[in-house]
Amino acid sequence: MTITREQFHEAMEQIAPLAHAESWDNVGELVRGRTDHIDRILLTIDLTLPVLEEAIDAEADTVLAYHPPIFEPLKRLDGVTPTSSIVLGTIRAGIRVYSPHTALDAAQGGVNDWLADSLGAGDRRALAGGISAEGPQMCKIITFCPAGDAETIRDALAAVGAGTMGDYQRCSFELMGTGTFHGNDEASPAVGRKNRLERVPEVRLEMICPANALPGAIRALKTFHPYEEPPVDIYNLAPVPLRETGGGRRVVLDRSVSMRTLVDRIRTRTGVKRIQVARSIDRPQKHRVVGLCAGAGGSMLDTAIDQGCTVFVTGEMRHHDVLKAQASGCSVILAGHTNTERGYLPVLGRRLTRLFGEQAPQIMISRRDRDPLRTT
């Protein structure tokens, strides 16, 4: 079956919103395909030259590469370096390249959650704070008016989109108080007289408003407000963070387990025979608070230690970071960079198939994508 480029992008935004990616990352559509229709998608961790040949042989029109093949700025496309050869090869073949990388790590149900699922039941949240929930940028619009005009102004603001919270409309907050003003000779006050200080009972009326509806809301307020100079305060609202979305994961297991049990669970999840372990100096018998980050998670180590993790699971880590973890009372489990990521590809394929439904294109998992390191 066939889907459009727009449908593909919408599906990926549902699975791995690009706004969740790290600021240093390069995510999204990196190479645009020859057409805007998608029939065959090849999933891979790394887009190498052998994987590109596989995509061409399979007549794939889209490669979904977890790691971005274009990461640092390219100065030239000369076909000499591996990166330029891959980019030129996809362009010649008309193949689209899309990379979710850290957006897929941070997302709920993404790579880190897949890895965390193997640890056992327990409370789970992001290690590196919570990423803000998706949605329009919101503001709060505040005005002050006579009590008898509050209803009219509220309705006018609601008519242009203010005051909507989920399934509820005309949401507002009112607070009675006293407003003061002193009009000059040119003033035409709606209440009281000019050239003297007036004190008027007023309502403070607050309503949330999408930022893109703000111009219309201000116009509506000025139209229906009785004052010659309607007071308006506007505050930008920070998005609400989600504890389940963000970098890495912190899992507090329902039951403490041994290091051997954790290693066995990671081995089963990743399919890796040999796993490296560095035990902390105090070598506790049981562990309950576990941190993890798929791939290269060294940047999350300090956060994991600060949050009480006695074990940190990742793919690879610098030697001196391992020593720091041991000295800080945190054991380390290393299962290999791409080994902590590749097993998620079948999950991603199934999620895409469900989203596309009857229109789902053929989704393939690369056979030539593999860990470049071998144990001899």
C-alpha positions, -999 to +999 in steps of 0.1 A: +000+000+000+010+036-002+011+066+021+020+102+016+051+120+029+027+141+051+012+110+066+046+096+073+057+128+090+025+129+111+030+093+122+066+099+133+055+131+152+030+109+171+057+084+179+087+107+184+079+144+184+109+163+170+106+189+196+117+163+222+151+159+205+183+173+221+193+207+209+226+194+195+209+166+175+200+166+138+166+149+134+137+148+110+138+144+072+175+148+062+171+139+025+139+144+006+129+115-017+121+116-054+083+114-048+059+123-020+045+088-020+059+060+002+056+023-006+086+007+011+103+018+043+136+003+055+144+006+092+180+007+104+201+020+133+229+032+110+227+041+073+260+026+061+270+020+025+260-017+028+226-007+042+222+018+014+229-009-012+203-031+006+177-002+004+184+002-033+181-036-039+148-037-019+135-007-039+129+012-007+118+048-012+124+057+025+151+048+050+143+055+086+177+056+102+177+060+139+212+076+139+213+107+116+237+100+088+241+137+085+252+149+119+278+176+115+276+203+087+288+190+053+314+212+036+313+193+003+296+164-014+324+149-034+318+112-029+351+108-012+341+106+025+316+078+036+290+104+046+291+123+013+289+089-006+259+079+014+241+112+009+249+113-028+238+077-031+204+084-015+199+114-038+207+094-069+184+067-059+156+091-049+155+077-014+141+097+015+161+096+048+145+103+081+161+102+115+144+104+149+174+097+172+171+115+206+134+124+199+127+087+199+149+082+230+129+108+250+094+099+238+070+078+258+071+043+244+105+050+227+139+034+229+146+041+266+112+029+277+117-003+256+150-009+274+135+000+308+107-025+302+132-053+308+142-042+343+109-052+360+078-035+374+082-002+392+078+035+391+094+051+360+103+087+350+128+106+329+162+111+343+168+145+327+137+163+338+105+162+320+100+175+285+071+198+280+038+184+267+030+190+231+004+216+223+000+252+212+019+280+230-005+294+256-008+328+272-029+342+300-049+374+292-060+395+322-082+425+323-100+447+349-136+458+344-168+467+362-185+436+376-216+441+354-194+438+322-174+407+331-199+383+315-200+401+282-162+403+280-158+367+290-182+356+262-164+378+237-130+363+246-144+328+245-158+334+210-123+338+197-108+308+214-098+320+249-109+301+281-108+266+266-094+238+287-099+203+273-136+196+272-145+229+290-151+263+275-155+298+290-130+289+318-120+320+337-111+333+371-127+364+388-115+384+418-132+415+431-111+445+440-108+483+437-094+500+407-083+537+406-078+562+378-074+599+373-086+612+339-072+644+325-091+671+305-092+650+274-105+619+291-140+605+287-143+580+316-171+554+313-174+555+351-170+586+374-157+620+363-124+633+349-099+655+368-102+636+400-091+603+415-119+577+411-121+544+430-143+518+413-153+483+422-137+461+395-134+424+386-100+410+377-109+386+349-083+360+338-085+336+309-060+314+291-056+319+254-036+302+226-009+326+214-021+324+178-056+336+190-042+365+210-046+393+184-083+384+180-087+382+217-073+417+223-095+431+196-126+414+211-116+427+246-112+463+234-145+461+215-166+450+244-148+466+273-166+498+285-134+517+293-118+542+270-084+526+277-091+489+286-063+475+309-047+443+294-020+422+309-005+393+289+017+365+303+034+337+284+027+304+300+054+277+303+043+243+289+036+216+315+064+191+318+058+154+316+077+133+340+076+103+316+092+122+287+128+132+286+164+120+286+172+086+301+150+068+326+150+063+364+132+032+375+124+024+412+117-013+411+088-028+431+113-054+444+150-051+448+170-075+426+206-087+424+231-074+399+231-109+383+193-106+378+197-072+362+224-083+339+204-114+328+174-092+321+194-068+300+210-097+281+176-111+273+163-078+261+193-070+239+203-105+228+239-097+238+260-127+250+288-107+266+280-077+289+305-056+307+299-049+344+317-025+368+306-030+404+306-001+428+331-002+456+305-009+483+290-038+462+254-039+476+237-073+473+204-059+460+194-029+438+162-011+435+169+023+419+182+019+384+192+046+359+195+039+322+202+056+288+203+037+255+234+043+234+262+064+249+247+076+282+278+090+300+263+125+300+234+111+322+257+095+348+259+125+372+222+129+371+216+092+378+240+093+408+224+125+421+190+108+420+201+078+440+206+052+413+229+024+425+231+009+390+234+027+356+226+008+324+238+021+290+256+010+259+290+025+262+308+049+286+343+065+289+368+047+312+370+076+336+333+079+339+331+042+348+357+049+376+337+079+388+305+058+390+323+030+410+337+056+434+302+072+438+285+040+448+269+033+414+276+001+394+276+002+357+262-022+331+274-018+295+257-038+267+271-021+236+260+011+220+237-001+192+228-033+211+207-011+234+189+004+204+186-021+176+161-044+193+136-015+192+133-015+154+107-043+153+087-024+179+089+008+158+078-012+127+047-025+144+038+010+157+040+025+123+020-004+108-008+002+134-008+039+127-011+035+090-037+008+092-049-005+058-027+020+040+005+007+056+034+004+032+058-025+033+081-020+064+114-039+064+142-042+090+177-040+076+197-073+075+230-055+069+227-031+098+248-045+126+271-037+155+305-029+139+324-044+169+330-081+173+344-101+202+372-125+191 
